[in-house]
């Protein structure tokens, strides 16, 4: 089995580096300055116990990969890039969604029969070309996997085995989407963190966003792992460490603003709750505010932390008043 990791950013890059270090056959797909740096200098993986450089085959797109029998395509791109990637992949491949959100698996199932979801709990950072940082040690992350829409099979166990060889904790789940919906609830706060930064009052600003998410999932009849189950699964596995003098960074959305990428995946995180709220007739002003403001900030290439939690909460109230008046 060869794993072709499409999107070698924070999560994809750390997973690729750890897999390569464990002797797993890996190819990465990247772009821009990041791709150039990997081709020139290798992928630099920074961890608490030291740095490692991995000379990996690196391609600019799926079309450059020399696809072979037994290859598995591992999507680690933001959800807003998923459709484009899927359209460019050879049909018949197993597809692994190493991604946040819950829309990727549905999109993959339209085109591919063998789709696997991964509930990703992997604190990582990618802010410089060619460099990714794993921020937890000795276990870099938890990658639970399952077949979509449910069940397990030989491929899911083989991929799980590769993850375990690379040092990750991994369970094969017959209902991985239940875990992914719980992770979605956590990721709803990413937009708020990116807008406000890691400041006092952030939890209070995130609270209405999460409360809306839980209410909408209940209304839609969508099962998700409870906070207690999530805490038990994590346990004390993920231990934050300072790496190369760099303390904890922000979420993936925070990093997108920090790198000035021009886009974020909030349309598929907070936007998932907005969509379900509209489908089931529930107002979702907090998630719509978070989605709209962080997308606007990305388009302006604004730095993270441009507003206070109080300003964000006030923006929610304005959105609530606007929708009630319409």
C-alpha positions, 0 to 999 in steps of 0.5 A: 500500500502506498499513501498519496497525501494530497495537501501537505499542510499542517495535518497532511505534512505531519502525517506524511513525515511521520509515515515516511519516518516509519518506513511507509511508502508516501507521496505528497501533493503540494503547491506553490512555495511549499512544493518548491521547498519540499522538492529542494530541501525535503519536508522538515518535520519539527517535533519536541524531540527534534527535527527530521527531514524527509525526502519525499516524492512531491507532485504539483497535482494528482495528474503528476502522480504515477498512480499504481495498483494498491495506491490510496488517495488521502485527502488533507486539503481544506474542504473548499478544495475537495471537489476540484481534487476529486474530479482530478483523481483516477476513478476506482481509488480508495479515498481517505478524508483526513479532513475536518468537517463532514462534507468531504465524505459525501462529496467523495461518495458521489464519485468513489465507492470506497471512502473512509473518514478519519476523525483528526485530533492532531495539533499541528502548524504550517506557517513556513514553506517546507516546514510543518510542526507537530505540537504534541508528544510523545503521541502526535495525534489521534486518527480514528478511521472508519468506512463510509457510510459505516462499518470496517474492512481490510483497507481501513485496518491496513491504513490504521496499521500504517498510522499506528506504525507512525506513532499515532493512536488509531481506532477502527470505528464502525461509526466514525461519522458520529465522532466527526460530528463531535469534532465539527462542534469543536471546530465551530470555534475555529472561526471565532478564534481566528477573528479574536485570537487567543484572548480572555473572553474567547470561550464566552464568544464561542459558546453561542456558536457551539450551542447553535451547533448542538441544537441544529444537530439534534433537530436534524436527528444527527448523532454525535459523540458526547463531550464526555465520550470525546474527553474519554477518547482523548484522555491525556494522550495529546500533550502540548509541547513547545517545539523549537521555541514555538508555543502553541499556534492557532487553529487551521483557520487562524493559520490560514489568516496568518499565512494570508491564503485568501481563503478559509474553510468556514463555509464547510464548518460553521456553514454546515450548521447554517445549512442544517439550520436553514433546512430545519427552520432554526435560526443560526445567527452565531454561526452565520456571523462567524462564517461571514466575518472570517470569510471576509477577513480571509478575502481582505487577507486580514491578520488574525485577532482583528476583533474582540470577543465583545465585538463578535458577540455584538455582531451576533446580536445585530445578525439576530435582529436583522433576521428577526426583522426580515 
